[in-house]
Amino acid sequence: MRVFTNYQKFLKEIEEVKKLDKKPSLLLHCCCAPCSCYPLLLLKDYFNISIYYNNSNIYPLSEYNLRYDTLKTYVNNLNKKEKIDIKLIKKDYENEKFNRLLGKRKDDKEGSVRCFMCYALRYKDLVDYASKNHYDYVCSVMTISRQKNEKMINKILEGYVSKKNDLKYLYSNFKKDGGLEKAQKIIKEEKMYSQNYCGCMFSMREAK
Ligand code: SF4
């Protein structure tokens, strides 16, 4: 039996979406503007996008707000330029909850178990929100990051989506088709703020 990669599954799903009479709705998890700029450009032609910013892993609060504001500026400009209406949903900051959980694996290197716990906490909330609010699709931009485990992201998210009858999962690997290089070009052109650590207090210490 042929096994499809996550990128091939993505392409296949886009072909299905193109056949529809109207764009389906997509709740897109975005962690920051640098990771989101290229996926948003790619997806805007196929979906009515709402961005879900639920990244209470980010420490401290000022950094949480700075990343959100950078994303908001990018999205507002894109909406104006493309005459589209990407919406932004910002969740309350609940960093203590993340610190309690991730602190159990504080000495892990980035990309290991601590990160899988971090993805899971954010993605469960994302999928519950999408299901409750009747979105058609769910996806996360985080598969673009070099430091993130694309296979685990897809596996965890797909696992939550499979428990909901009314929701579809959009597999992704935004690194493909030169995604990283395209994102770097946008970041440079837009003079976009780009952080030097992943987000949690443990990754901040690791980066110093
Ligand atoms: S390094 Fe990033 S993904 Fe990993 S636990 Fe910290 S914030 Fe989450």
Residues whose N, C-alpha, C, O or C-beta is under 5 A from the ligand:
A	BS01	SF4	N57 E110 R114 C115 C118 C198 G199 C200 S203
